[in-house]
Every structure is written in structure tokens, then in C-alpha cells.
């Protein structure tokens, strides 16, 4: 007997159709699985056998051939367990389906040895694929029901075991459709507040500009001045994610198998990898390519604390995603593309000891040590930071006053208003930091005084063409915060002070 069930294989963030074909023929008992299965798929033989026996079914003593079609694409993931087991039961006629196989629900899940259904990663793109293929019902493990419910128009049927799925298909005991629990009226997250920051008016202003325009920013200064505190408060002033952006972020986290983020969380993701991270962990990849930190920070913030402590190759792989907003991972067998529209925020000390240029403490580093420390960050990478801000030590009187600064809520309102002006000008999702050259010429053209000031700065500081355009982008954001349509000399002047001022002590 032959049975055929539809399934899908993950390829990056997308899903591709796969037919699970199970054939029972005469001959010595054997199990052959073909169709380029990876290790997790090949091991389904032992999981399916134990799950069938422990669920009260028979394991057919026949020559079993399982084909995952098409045969020229690699298949990975334990979500094939449920359709393989169901195909085996249908081929051996161990239950009679209440409906035609063609009208079966789309099904996925990993089988435990006792027949339980365990959750699997990548359910969101698989559910989106099922909807695109015309399926209206989806059988998933109970632990994946909430994630699958994000796909509108799908009747999600959570099952706890193989036996439950079989009795549903046989029409004896139907599964109860998943009902999303009542949403909490509380905020998504209790994010750190800018009101906790004492002093640091210039750094706070730069943080607001970075949030409003989506600009990359580098904070440099001695230890303990509040660089990390400032960085962790950036998500609290960023605009909430739209529904499309939330789905995109949720799909990335689903494929990554990362359950640390709520699927209905509208706050931008904030990723802060340790400086020991490898280039594959940062950019993505592996034998079966998975998204890296730059993709998990999509539509959010990638914070690199102690920037100079990262390995130089790890930092250099960031250059292309910073420009293109995507990562292309090439392998001999395939090429995958992951989104990487992240905002880079970095913090570092000015030297190994951290006190170069400190007003009261002397630096103990030798010139050669400082030079080696500088060389860990290349000029091209440094040039990609729109805002480079020096964070000085806080005055002790300012700390003693214990007077809170402006709250994140007030700053976020100005940021949202500035973003709305950018959306009206550039389209939904368009921010000043990602303006093309044509858009810069159209929307960020300075007036006569501003042009003369910019020309003088270009000649005096030998700025690159990239720096020229980034100064205009930051100036456009400053004008948007001031609700000015024209780009004046004052906007150019403020933008110029953020180009390398943080490294004047070097």
C-alpha cells in the first residue's frame, strides 16, 4: 500500500513543499528513507517505531520506503515525524480516515517515544506556507499552538499525542480549535527609562536623534559613565513594531528556535551578544544555515558592548549588512538570504585602561597599546557610524541632586512624530538612515549657509563621500525633530559635531 501526505521543508525563512510518501511492499522487514534527509529526519525511524508501539498501534513488519519528494532538496527538522507516522498508519490500514486524504489538515510535530507530540521550531513559516497552499486547518503540538495562531485564517488544532491526532482524523474524537487567551492590558515590557540617567545631555540628545532616524551610533568614554545604561534605554524610545514587522521578527525567532521573546511583543528586539561571539553566530550560517544576531535584531537594536574586545573578523562581517540591510549566506549546495535591517549601537573605552582623556585620572597605557587597541576597529567600519559621541564622566553634583531626567515616554512622543514625517516622505518603514542617494538629493538638500558650512568641514577634516551623505541624513533627522522642512545651517552644524567627536582624545 502507498500513502501520500503533504508537508514542507524550511529553507531559510521560507518553506518549500514536500510530499511524504510511504510505501509498504513485500520482502524482508526494513526501513529505507530517501530524499536527502538530514540526521534529525533519518532518526525519525526510531522515534516513529516506538511512538506507534507505545500508542497501541502495530509497527508493520514489511519493507518500508519513505520518500521525501522532491529528492534533490535537503530536508531537515523533526516536524516530519507526525506526517511520516500518519502515512505509515494509512499505508498499513490501521485506521479508517473519516475524510479523503486530500482534505486532511496540514500536520507537523516531533514524536516522543511514548507518542507525545513535542513542539518544534519554525512553526510560523510552516503555518504561513500551509495557508498559501489552501489549507484551512493545521494540527500542531500543543506547545506550538500559540505561535501558529498568529497566522490569520487558519484553524489551529493543538494535539498532545499521536493518538489524539489519529482519533481526530478518524472522526472519533475531534480536536478542540485553539482559542487565544485573553490579552493582558499591561504593557508588553517594563523597559528601562531614560529618567534614570543623570546628566549626559549631549549623549541623551544623540540617542534621541539615533532613535528618530534609525542611525547607527557609537558611544565612547571612560568606564562607569553610563554608556551601557544609555544603550539599554534606546528600545524604550523607539516606535512600536507594525503588524508586518512583528510577523517578520516572529518568523526569524521561530526559525531560530528562540522562545525568549513573546510573539505578540510590539517592542523592537534588543540583542546584546557577548564579545566572544563568533562570526557565524553574528552573521548566521552553520551546516543548516540559521539566522545570526544581525537577523534576530531585525527592525531592532544590535548592541555591541566593549566593541574593541570583539574579534576583528567578527566586526568586519557587519559592514555589508549595515549597508544592504540583509545577509546573503552562500554555501556549496545553496544560497540563502536573511533580513538584517538592524540599528547598530556600540560602546567602548577610549583605550585599554579606559582613562585616556579623563579629566582627573591618568591613562596608564603605552602608545603601542593604544595603537593596537585602535586597530581592532577598522576605518571603514568606524565610518559607518552616523553618530560618534563622547560620554564624559558625570559631575558629582549632578549625581548628588538625584533629579530625574526627561522620561522615555516624553522622548518617545517626539521620536514617533519625527518617524511619522519620515514615513509620509519616504513611505511606510522608510527612515532617514536608509535614504538612497536620490532621496538624499531630494529631501536632504541644505540651504546656502548649510552648504557652505558642510563644504568647509569636508575640506578641513577630509571627510569621505559616505560621511558627507551621513551628515546630511543626520541633519535631516534633526530637522524632523525640530519640525522643519528645510535643512538649515544649524541642523548641519549639530550633525557635524557627531562625526568623530568621541575620538578627539585619541
C-alpha positions in Angstrom: 0.0 0.0 0.0 1.1 3.6 -0.7 0.1 6.7 1.1 1.0 10.3 0.4 0.7 13.3 2.8 1.7 17.0 2.2 4.4 18.6 4.3 7.1 21.3 3.9 10.8 21.9 4.5 12.3 25.1 5.8 14.7 26.9 3.5 15.9 30.0 5.4 12.8 31.9 6.4 10.7 30.3 3.7 9.0 26.9 3.4 9.0 24.7 0.4 6.5 21.9 -0.5 7.5 18.3 0.4 5.4 15.2 -0.3 5.8 12.5 2.4 5.3 9.2 0.5 5.2 5.9 2.5 5.1 2.6 0.7 4.8 -0.9 2.2 5.9 -3.8 0.0 6.7 -7.5 0.3 10.2 -8.5 1.4 12.4 -8.7 4.4 11.4 -6.1 7.1 13.4 -3.0 6.5 13.1 0.8 6.6 14.6 3.0 3.9 14.2 6.8 3.9 15.2 8.6 0.8 15.0 12.2 -0.4 18.2 13.7 1.1 17.1 13.6 4.8 19.4 15.2 7.4 20.2 13.4 10.6 17.2 14.6 12.6 14.9 13.3 9.8 16.7 10.0 9.4 16.4 9.4 13.2 12.6 9.5 12.8 12.7 5.8 12.2 13.3 5.0 15.8 11.0 7.7 17.2 8.1 6.7 14.9 8.5 3.0 15.7 8.5 3.5 19.5 5.6 6.1 19.3 3.4 3.7 17.3 4.0 0.7 19.6 3.5 2.8 22.8 0.3 4.3 21.4 -1.3 0.9 20.9 -0.6 0.5 17.1 1.4 -2.1 15.3 4.7 -1.4 13.5 4.3 -3.2 10.2 6.9 -5.9 9.5 7.2 -5.1 5.9 9.7 -3.4 3.6 9.0 0.3 4.3 10.2 3.0 2.0 9.7 6.6 3.0 10.3 9.2 0.2 10.5 12.9 0.8 9.9 14.5 -2.5 11.5 16.4 -4.3 14.6 14.3 -3.9 17.1 17.0 -4.8 16.5 19.3 -1.8 17.8 18.6 1.7 15.2 18.1 4.4 15.9 19.0 8.0 13.8 19.1 11.2 11.8 16.7 13.4 8.5 18.2 12.2 8.3 15.4 9.6 7.7 12.8 12.4 3.9 13.2 12.5 3.2 13.0 8.8 5.6 10.0 8.5 3.8 8.2 11.3 0.4 9.1 9.9 1.4 7.9 6.4 2.6 4.6 7.9 -0.7 4.1 9.7 -2.6 4.9 6.5 -0.4 2.6 4.3 -0.9 -0.3 6.8 -4.6 0.4 7.0 -4.6 0.6 10.8 -7.3 3.2 10.9 -10.0 4.4 8.5 -10.0 8.1 7.9 -13.3 10.0 8.1 -12.4 12.1 5.1 -10.3 11.9 1.9 -6.6 12.2 2.4 -6.6 15.2 0.1 -8.7 17.2 2.5 -6.6 16.3 5.6 -5.4 19.2 7.8 -1.7 20.1 7.4 0.2 18.5 10.2 3.6 18.7 11.8 5.3 17.7 15.1 8.0 15.8 16.7 7.2 12.4 18.3 8.4 11.4 21.7 9.0 7.7 22.3 5.7 7.4 24.3 3.7 9.0 21.4 3.5 12.5 22.8 3.9 15.4 20.4 6.8 17.8 21.2 7.0 21.4 19.9 9.3 22.1 17.0 11.0 25.3 15.7 9.9 27.1 12.6 6.1 26.6 13.0 5.2 30.2 11.9 6.7 30.0 8.4 5.3 26.4 8.0 1.8 27.6 9.0 2.1 30.6 6.6 3.1 28.1 3.9 0.0 25.9 4.7 -2.3 28.9 4.3 -0.7 29.8 1.0 -1.3 26.2 -0.2 -5.0 26.5 0.6 -5.2 24.5 3.9 -7.7 25.8 6.4 -6.8 23.5 9.3 -3.4 22.8 11.0 -2.6 20.1 13.5 0.4 21.2 15.7 1.9 20.2 19.1 0.2 21.9 21.9 3.3 23.9 22.7 3.2 25.4 19.2 -0.5 26.4 19.1 0.0 30.0 20.3 2.7 30.6 17.6 0.6 29.0 14.8 -2.4 31.2 15.8 -0.5 34.3 14.6 -1.4 33.2 11.0 -4.9 34.5 10.3 -7.4 32.3 8.6 -6.0 29.1 9.9 -8.0 26.7 12.2 -5.3 25.6 14.6 -5.8 22.2 16.2 -3.4 21.5 19.1 -2.7 17.9 19.8 -0.8 16.4 22.8 -0.2 13.0 21.2 -0.2 10.9 18.1 -3.3 9.1 19.3 -5.2 12.3 19.6 -4.3 13.2 16.0 -5.4 9.8 14.8 -8.7 9.8 16.6 -9.4 13.3 15.1 -8.7 12.1 11.6 -10.8 9.0 12.2 -13.7 11.3 13.3 -14.0 9.6 16.7 -12.8 12.4 18.9 -12.3 15.8 17.3 -9.6 18.2 18.4 -10.7 21.5 20.0 -9.6 24.5 18.0 -7.1 26.7 19.8 -8.6 29.8 21.4 -6.1 32.6 22.2 -6.2 33.5 25.8 -7.4 37.0 26.9 -4.6 39.5 26.3 -3.2 41.3 29.2 -3.9 45.0 29.5 -0.4 45.6 30.7 2.4 47.0 28.6 4.5 44.5 26.6 7.6 45.1 28.6 8.8 47.2 31.5 11.6 48.8 29.6 14.4 50.9 31.3 13.5 54.6 31.5 15.7 57.5 30.4 14.7 59.3 33.6 17.3 57.1 35.4 20.1 58.9 33.5 21.7 61.8 35.3 23.4 64.5 33.2 24.8 63.4 29.9 22.7 65.9 27.9 24.6 65.5 24.7 24.5 61.7 24.8 20.8 61.8 25.5 20.2 64.1 22.6 22.3 61.9 20.3 20.3 58.9 21.5 17.0 60.7 20.6 18.4 61.5 17.1 19.5 57.9 16.6 16.1 56.6 17.6 14.2 59.1 15.4 16.2 58.4 12.2 17.3 54.8 12.8 21.0 55.9 12.8 23.9 53.7 13.9 25.7 55.2 17.0 29.0 54.7 18.8 29.4 55.7 22.4 33.0 56.1 23.8 34.1 57.2 27.2 35.7 56.0 30.5 34.3 53.1 32.5 31.2 53.8 34.6 30.0 56.9 32.8 26.7 55.3 31.7 27.3 54.1 28.1 25.6 50.8 28.7 22.7 52.4 30.6 22.1 54.8 27.7 22.2 51.9 25.2 19.7 49.8 27.1 17.2 52.7 27.1 17.2 53.0 23.3 14.4 50.4 22.8 12.2 52.3 25.2 12.1 55.4 22.9 11.8 53.5 19.6 8.4 53.4 17.8 6.5 50.1 18.3 6.6 47.5 15.5 3.9 47.3 13.0 1.9 44.1 12.5 4.0 43.2 9.4 7.2 43.9 11.2 6.1 41.8 14.2 5.4 38.9 11.9 8.8 39.2 10.2 10.6 39.3 13.6 8.4 36.4 14.9 9.3 34.3 11.8 13.0 34.9 12.4 12.8 33.9 16.1 10.6 30.9 15.1 13.2 29.5 12.7 15.9 30.2 15.2 14.1 28.2 17.9 14.3 31.1 20.2 11.4 31.2 22.7 12.7 34.1 24.8 10.6 36.7 23.0 6.8 36.9 23.1 5.2 36.6 19.6 2.9 39.5 20.3 5.6 41.8 21.7 5.5 45.1 19.7 8.7 46.5 21.2 11.8 46.3 18.9 14.1 43.4 19.6 17.3 44.2 21.5 20.2 41.8 21.0 23.4 42.1 23.0 25.9 39.3 22.1 29.0 38.8 24.2 32.3 39.9 22.7 33.4 36.2 22.5 30.7 35.6 19.8 32.0 34.1 16.5 31.4 35.5 13.0 28.9 32.6 12.3 27.0 33.4 15.5 26.9 37.1 14.5 26.1 36.8 10.8 24.3 33.4 10.7 25.2 30.1 9.0 26.0 26.6 10.0 25.6 23.3 8.2 21.9 24.1 8.0 22.0 27.9 7.8 20.2 29.7 10.6 19.7 33.4 11.3 22.5 35.1 13.3 22.4 38.0 15.7 22.1 40.6 13.0 18.9 38.9 11.7 17.5 38.4 15.2 17.9 42.2 15.7 15.9 42.8 12.5 13.8 46.0 13.0 15.5 46.4 16.4 18.8 47.1 18.0 22.1 45.2 17.9 24.2 46.4 20.9 27.9 45.6 21.0 29.3 46.5 24.4 33.1 46.7 24.6 33.3 47.0 20.9 37.1 46.8 20.7 37.1 43.4 22.5 35.3 41.7 19.6 37.5 39.8 17.2 38.2 41.9 14.1 36.8 39.4 11.6 33.5 39.4 13.6 33.3 43.2 13.3 34.2 43.2 9.6 31.3 40.9 8.6 29.0 43.6 9.8 30.0 46.1 7.1 27.9 44.6 4.2 24.7 44.1 6.3 24.9 47.7 7.6 24.7 48.9 4.1 22.3 46.4 2.5 20.0 45.5 5.3 20.3 41.8 4.5 22.7 38.9 4.8 23.5 36.5 1.9 24.9 33.2 3.2 26.5 31.2 0.3 27.2 27.5 0.6 28.3 25.0 -2.0 24.8 23.4 -2.0 22.6 26.5 -1.6 22.5 30.3 -1.1 20.1 31.8 1.5 19.2 35.4 2.3 18.2 36.6 5.7 16.9 40.2 6.6 19.2 42.3 8.7 17.6 45.8 9.0 19.1 46.4 12.4 20.3 49.5 14.1 23.9 49.2 15.4 24.7 50.6 18.8 28.1 50.2 20.2 30.0 51.2 23.3 33.7 51.2 24.0 36.5 52.7 26.2 39.0 55.1 24.6 42.0 52.9 25.5 42.7 49.5 27.2 42.7 51.0 30.7 39.8 53.2 29.8 41.1 56.6 31.1 42.6 58.2 28.0 41.5 61.8 28.1 39.9 61.5 31.6 39.8 64.9 33.4 41.1 63.6 36.7 42.6 60.1 36.2 45.8 59.4 34.2 46.0 56.9 31.4 48.5 54.0 32.1 48.6 52.7 28.5 51.6 53.0 26.3 51.4 54.4 22.8 51.8 51.0 21.3 49.0 49.6 23.4 46.7 52.4 22.4 47.6 51.9 18.8 46.8 48.2 18.8 43.6 49.0 20.6 42.6 51.4 17.8 43.5 49.0 15.1 40.8 46.5 16.3 38.2 48.7 14.7 38.8 49.4 11.0 38.3 52.8 9.4 35.5 51.6 7.1 33.5 50.2 10.0 34.0 53.4 12.1 32.9 55.5 9.1 29.5 53.6 9.1 28.5 55.1 12.5 26.3 58.1 11.8 26.8 59.3 15.4 30.0 59.1 17.3 29.6 60.5 20.8 32.0 61.0 23.6 30.4 60.3 27.0 32.3 62.2 29.8 32.2 61.4 33.5 29.2 62.7 35.3 29.6 65.7 37.6 29.3 64.5 41.2 27.0 67.4 42.0 24.6 66.2 39.2 24.6 62.8 40.8 24.0 64.2 44.3 20.9 66.1 43.2 19.1 62.8 42.4 16.9 64.8 40.0 15.4 62.6 37.3 15.9 63.5 33.7 13.3 63.6 31.0 11.3 60.3 30.8 11.4 57.9 27.9 7.7 58.4 27.3 8.2 62.1 26.5 11.2 61.5 24.3 9.3 58.6 22.5 6.5 61.0 21.6 8.9 63.3 19.8 10.6 60.3 18.1 7.3 58.9 16.9 6.3 62.3 15.5 9.7 62.6 13.6 9.3 59.0 12.3 5.8 59.8 11.1 7.2 62.7 9.0 9.7 60.2 7.5 7.0 57.7 6.7 5.0 60.4 5.0 8.0 61.4 3.0 9.7 58.0 2.2 6.8 55.6 2.6 5.9 53.1 5.3 9.1 51.8 7.0 11.3 54.4 5.4 13.8 56.1 7.8 16.4 58.7 7.1 19.3 56.4 7.9 18.4 54.3 4.9 17.7 57.0 2.4 19.1 56.4 -1.1 21.3 59.0 -2.9 18.4 60.1 -4.9 16.3 60.6 -1.8 19.1 62.5 -0.1 19.3 64.9 -3.1 15.5 65.3 -3.0 14.8 65.6 0.7 18.1 66.5 2.4 19.4 69.4 0.3 20.8 72.1 2.7 20.3 75.8 2.2 23.1 78.1 1.1 24.6 78.7 4.5 24.4 75.0 5.4 26.1 74.0 2.1 29.0 76.4 2.7 29.4 75.0 6.3 29.4 71.5 5.0 31.9 72.2 2.2 34.3 73.8 4.8 34.0 70.8 7.1 34.7 68.4 4.2 37.9 70.2 3.3 39.2 70.7 6.8 38.5 67.2 8.1 39.0 65.3 4.8 35.7 63.5 5.2 34.7 60.7 2.9 31.7 60.7 0.5 30.0 58.3 2.8 30.5 60.7 5.7 29.1 63.5 3.6 25.9 61.7 3.0 25.6 60.5 6.6 25.9 64.1 7.8 23.0 65.1 5.6 20.9 62.1 6.8 21.5 63.0 10.5 20.8 66.7 9.7 17.5 65.7 8.1 16.6 63.8 11.3 17.5 66.8 13.4 15.3 69.0 11.2 12.4 66.4 11.5 12.7 66.6 15.3 12.5 70.4 15.1 9.5 70.1 12.6 11.5 72.0 9.9 11.1 71.1 6.3 14.2 73.0 5.2 17.7 71.9 6.1 19.4 74.9 7.7 22.9 75.6 8.8 22.1 74.9 12.4 21.0 71.4 11.6 24.2 70.8 9.6 26.3 72.2 12.5 24.7 69.9 15.1 25.1 66.9 12.7 28.8 67.7 12.2 29.6 67.6 15.9 28.7 63.9 16.0 31.2 62.9 13.3 34.2 61.6 15.3 34.0 63.9 18.2 34.1 61.0 20.5 37.6 60.2 19.4 39.1 63.6 19.8 41.1 62.4 22.9 42.9 59.8 20.7 
